[in-house]
Amino acid sequence: MSEYTIAREFFDVYTRALLDRDAKAIAGHYAVPALIEFPGQAIAVSEASQTEEFFAGAFGQYEGVWATDAAVDVVAATSHTIWADVTWDHHGGAPDERNMYQLVSVGEGWKIAVLTPLDA
């Protein structure tokens, strides 16, 4: 399977969890340890509950979003890591976003190890 196919399938499932506002399912897409690096708020994740709490607290900013499109661009890959530049086109009121994700291969599949926002 190509790196693009892996990333596309991963973000298709991740998008569904985001739209469902399912913090537990979202957290299941993150590796432990992981790093969520937002300006002014870096979270060094040592437990899945940290990721779950972070996203549960962010749902309010996406209140009117009823759909989102994820444009996935794989910018680099190795056999165990994929770097994906993802632009999120939200429908329903939230501003669009662009993030760089480092996916890592773990025993049960692929997980996000690092999330970093980029300029949209």
C-alpha positions as CSV (number, residue, x, y, z in Angstrom):
1,M,0.0,0.0,0.0
2,S,1.4,3.5,-0.9
3,E,2.1,6.1,1.8
4,Y,-0.6,8.3,0.3
5,T,-3.2,5.5,0.5
6,I,-2.2,4.8,4.1
7,A,-2.5,8.5,5.0
8,R,-5.7,9.0,3.0
9,E,-7.4,6.0,4.7
10,F,-6.1,7.2,8.1
11,F,-7.5,10.7,7.7
12,D,-10.8,9.5,6.3
13,V,-11.4,7.6,9.6
14,Y,-10.0,10.4,11.7
15,T,-12.3,12.9,10.0
16,R,-15.3,10.8,10.9
17,A,-14.2,10.8,14.6
18,L,-13.8,14.6,14.5
19,L,-17.2,15.2,12.9
20,D,-18.8,12.8,15.5
21,R,-17.1,14.9,18.2
22,D,-15.9,11.6,19.7
23,A,-13.0,12.5,21.9
24,K,-12.2,8.9,22.8
25,A,-12.1,7.9,19.1
26,I,-9.9,10.9,18.3
27,A,-7.5,10.0,21.1
28,G,-7.3,6.5,19.7
29,H,-5.7,8.0,16.6
30,Y,-2.8,9.3,18.7
31,A,0.4,7.5,19.8
32,V,1.5,7.6,23.4
33,P,3.9,9.3,23.8
34,A,2.9,12.1,21.3
35,L,3.3,15.8,21.0
36,I,0.5,18.3,20.2
37,E,2.3,21.5,19.5
38,F,0.0,24.5,19.3
39,P,1.2,28.1,19.7
40,G,1.2,28.9,23.3
41,Q,0.1,25.3,24.2
42,A,2.4,22.4,23.8
43,I,1.1,19.1,25.2
44,A,3.6,16.3,25.7
45,V,1.2,13.4,25.8
46,S,2.1,10.6,28.2
47,E,-1.5,9.2,28.6
48,A,-4.3,8.9,26.0
49,S,-6.6,10.7,28.5
50,Q,-4.7,13.9,27.9
51,T,-5.5,13.9,24.2
52,E,-9.1,13.0,24.9
53,E,-9.4,15.9,27.3
54,F,-7.7,18.3,24.9
55,F,-10.1,17.6,22.0
56,A,-13.2,17.4,24.3
57,G,-12.3,21.0,25.3
58,A,-11.9,22.1,21.7
59,F,-15.3,20.9,20.3
60,G,-17.0,24.3,21.0
61,Q,-15.0,26.0,18.3
62,Y,-16.4,23.6,15.7
63,E,-20.0,23.8,16.8
64,G,-21.5,24.7,13.4
65,V,-19.3,22.4,11.4
66,W,-21.4,19.7,9.7
67,A,-18.8,18.5,7.2
68,T,-15.1,18.9,6.5
69,D,-12.8,18.0,3.7
70,A,-9.3,16.9,4.3
71,A,-6.8,17.5,1.5
72,V,-3.8,15.2,2.3
73,D,-0.4,15.8,0.9
74,V,2.3,13.3,1.9
75,V,5.5,15.3,2.0
76,A,7.9,12.6,3.2
77,A,7.8,9.0,4.2
78,T,9.9,6.1,5.5
79,S,8.8,2.5,6.2
80,H,7.8,3.6,9.8
81,T,6.9,7.3,9.5
82,I,4.7,9.4,7.2
83,W,4.6,13.2,7.3
84,A,1.3,14.5,6.0
85,D,0.4,18.1,5.4
86,V,-3.4,18.2,5.8
87,T,-5.6,21.2,4.9
88,W,-9.0,21.0,6.6
89,D,-11.8,22.8,4.7
90,H,-14.6,23.1,7.3
91,H,-18.2,23.6,6.3
92,G,-20.4,25.4,8.8
93,G,-18.6,28.2,10.4
94,A,-15.2,27.2,11.7
95,P,-12.1,28.6,10.0
96,D,-10.1,26.3,7.7
97,E,-7.0,24.8,9.2
98,R,-3.7,23.3,8.0
99,N,-1.6,20.9,10.1
100,M,1.5,18.8,9.7
101,Y,1.0,15.3,11.1
102,Q,3.8,12.8,11.7
103,L,2.2,9.4,11.6
104,V,4.1,6.4,13.0
105,S,3.6,2.8,12.5
106,V,2.7,1.0,15.7
107,G,1.7,-2.6,16.3
108,E,-2.0,-1.9,15.6
109,G,-1.6,0.4,12.6
110,W,-0.7,4.1,12.2
111,K,-1.0,6.8,14.8
112,I,-0.3,10.5,15.1
113,A,3.0,11.1,17.0
114,V,3.2,14.9,16.3
115,L,0.6,17.4,15.4
116,T,1.8,20.9,14.4
117,P,-0.4,23.7,13.0
118,L,0.8,25.4,9.8
119,D,-0.3,28.7,8.3
120,A,-3.4,28.1,6.3
